[in-house]
């Protein structure tokens, strides 16, 4: 069985004090497990405070974004080397809000993936369809296009470092979520794309998270799906008890 990976994407929320308190609450209750990874991804200004709060714990630090260049005259941007300097292990790339609110293209996302890999960050690469695309029966084509662009030109070794996250855009922050069967169908499709592009071994090892209104109430049913390897948690990650309940669901599935 692949390891489970539960990551909290705090988005543009919390103050410095709230971020440190939330991180401490999570870190104090996450035990070491060789088949479960837990990470929190706070806003850029609080990476250091959260990193300090989780230092010495089994919770990893992640960022929500990065720029595609390592340094230079790019006002307002944050580079991969800066994130590594702050202790980040993971970086979300291509989140739907970056794509559909802030206008990031597949080409921009691909460059960011390369930039993350270049400094040893593990990219959490997001793919997913809009509601009109789902209703038009285009989900598999949209996901395949986004994923193909993301991995274009990547060697097998580079692609093997990616974490993927399927996040149907219509399920993010809406209270709706894909059914376990819908999630499994897309995750299975993603794995087949990887097998066709690389090989079955790489596809079988790749961790694919589900993201989109994940909460304690639906975590077990989602994580029980054979190709759903974890969760990229949004709003529920801002409440320590709720996030930890999702982590606990991951542990239950592992221990079945």
Number of C-alpha atoms within 10 A of each C-alpha: 10 17 16 24 22 25 29 22 24 21 17 10 13 16 12 17 12 14 21 22 17 21 26 20 17 25 23 13 15 17 13 12 11 8 14 20 20 23 24 30 27 28 21 16 10 18 23 18 18 26 23 16 21 22 16 10 16 19 24 20 28 31 30 23 26 25 20 19 18 15 13 8 7 10 6 6 13 18 21 26 20 14 24 19 10 18 19 24 17 26 26 26 29 29 23 22 13 16 17 13 9 9 11 15 14 17 13 17 25 24 16 26 29 19 21 30 18 14 15 15 25 21 28 28 25 28 26 28 22 18 15 11 17 16 10 9 11 15 19 16 12 17 23 20 13 21 21 17 16 25 19 12 12 14 10 14 9 15 21 17 18 20 21 25 28 26 27 28 22 21 19 20 14 10 12 13 23 19 12 18 12 12 23 21 15 22 25 16 16 25 22 17 18 23 15 11 15 16 14 14 11 17 21 15 15 21 23 28 28 33 27 25 25 27 21 18 12 15 22 21 15 28 26 19 18 12 25 26 26 31 29 26 25 21 20 21 26 22 14 18 16 16 23 21 19 27 26 17 24 26 17 13 16 16 8 6
